[in-house]
Amino acid sequence: MSDGINDFYSSLKKRKSHIETEYRSLTPVSFQRFEEAKKVLPGGYTRDAVIRHPYPNFVTAAAGSELVDADGRRIVDFCFNATSMPLGHSDPRVVEAVTRQLGAGTSLQTMTGRETELATTICQRLASAERVRFANSGSEAVMLAIRLARGFTGRDVIVKFEGSYHGTYDDVQWSVSAPPERLGSPDRPACVPESAGLTANNGRTVVLPYDAADTLSNWMADNGDQVAAVLVEPMANRIGLVLPEPAFLQAARQTCDAAGSVLIFDEVIAFRLGYGGAQARVGVVPDMTVLGKSIGGGFPVGGIAGRSEIMDLTRPGHPDRVTHPGTFNGNPVTMVAGRTTLEAMTAESHDRLNATAEALRQRLRDIFEGLPLQVTGAGPMFKVNATSRDIRDHRDAVTVDKTWESLASLDLLNKGLMLTTTLRGCISTATTEDQTEALLAAFSDIIRT
Ligand SMILES: Cc1ncc(COP(=O)(O)O)c(C=O)c1O
């Protein structure tokens, strides 16, 4: 790394203690709440995605695109719970639908019809969706999709890609955030466990490089007959919200067809790309799609949509039945919140939101011109990457200066703007022009100091 680049990153790092002192002085109540949390939650947390140094901000209220924290500060939200809420917080239409359902029962050991309605909405807009099942998280949905693919093909091996996060199921917790020294060869990455305590891999999960069409085709030509499923994000979230070359997803489709393997798109986040999800945008139709986040309108959800031939394995009486119980599957509160949200997100709303986000990404690129900061993202989502490398895959993504990113994120929070600690963000239909202007001004300020 050249000295100029180091100098750029170190000028913010020199302000570390000032930024942290300011944060502490703005958030004494959050500090207090965190001290209380530490007494009963390990390290003070019950969710990894909210970890922040020196401690997390506690939020007590949210409406539209604004949060109020425990210290009474108003903060503009650019996270929307990891892209879950395209309409922002407490949208009146969602609140009304949910309130009506609260009065009609929240948790019932019967069908309600609300699950049929959300499934119908999903089938109308997602090309791969002939049948849908609901779960309570994206992780559960990934687990069922894999079980279905294994049940359908009678094979065991799952292919996933280096740097892709697909939730917490053991079989996908491999090579998500593997550090540079453990990556192995670029064509055949090492399979690096993401956590202690995982079930031994024993070749059940194979890791290949993201966005490498030829590597995938060659590997599948030799090994495809063992492969139950290729699980791929049509937009890679952890890598930096990047879209692969069209040839990569086309190769995934062709090789799965040739090998008789199931192609699964993980659109837990990528569904936010537009009305028909990522698959409409990339022009490749998978056999199954995993959904989550935004289809629950702010409530816990997972969804698996796909070809009836595969999905019907869950049908009662199927001779090779794949079971899928779950106390809260299809719970009516989530179902009405999800349906109301999806119906409000018309094709025009998606297009408008995406155009606003594209303008924001472009303005950020202009501000960062000549600096070692890359702006990536698609649809309503964006990420600022502290690196001078173009980001295409995990090996590019691991070059980011994480310390710079998390300090910049804390500095933004001091200025009343919330992105993740890795400078990921998205906008909702509630985000205003004043708020995006404030974000641009804050970034201009951060790079000047
Ligand atoms: C692409 C992707 N797949 C799966 C998941 C898991 O979803 P959940 O956190 O609802 O279990 C996530 C969560 O961030 C995700 O980003």
The ligand as an SDF file (V2000), in Angstrom:
LIG
                    3D

 16 16  0  0  0  0  0  0  0  0999 V2000
  -27.9030  -13.1160    1.5820 C   0  0  0  0  0  0  0  0  0  0  0  0
  -28.4040  -13.5500    2.9390 C   0  0  0  0  0  0  0  0  0  0  0  0
  -28.8650  -14.7940    3.0950 N   0  0  0  0  0  0  0  0  0  0  0  0
  -29.3650  -15.2430    4.2660 C   0  0  0  0  0  0  0  0  0  0  0  0
  -29.3810  -14.4190    5.3600 C   0  0  0  0  0  0  0  0  0  0  0  0
  -29.9160  -14.9300    6.6760 C   0  0  0  0  0  0  0  0  0  0  0  0
  -31.1110  -14.2890    6.9990 O   0  0  0  0  0  0  0  0  0  0  0  0
  -31.5750  -14.1860    8.5370 P   0  0  0  0  0  0  0  0  0  0  0  0
  -30.6760  -13.2140    9.2120 O   0  0  0  0  0  0  0  0  0  0  0  0
  -33.0010  -13.7170    8.4450 O   0  0  0  0  0  0  0  0  0  0  0  0
  -31.4670  -15.5550    9.1120 O   0  0  0  0  0  0  0  0  0  0  0  0
  -28.8940  -13.1120    5.2490 C   0  0  0  0  0  0  0  0  0  0  0  0
  -28.9050  -12.1940    6.4180 C   0  0  0  0  0  0  0  0  0  0  0  0
  -28.3290  -11.1400    6.4180 O   0  0  0  0  0  0  0  0  0  0  0  0
  -28.3830  -12.6680    4.0060 C   0  0  0  0  0  0  0  0  0  0  0  0
  -27.8960  -11.4400    3.8540 O   0  0  0  0  0  0  0  0  0  0  0  0
  1  2  1  0
  2  3  1  0
  2 15  2  0
  3  4  2  0
  4  5  1  0
  5  6  1  0
  5 12  2  0
  6  7  1  0
  7  8  1  0
  8  9  2  0
  8 10  1  0
  8 11  1  0
 12 13  1  0
 12 15  1  0
 13 14  2  0
 15 16  1  0
M  END
$$$$
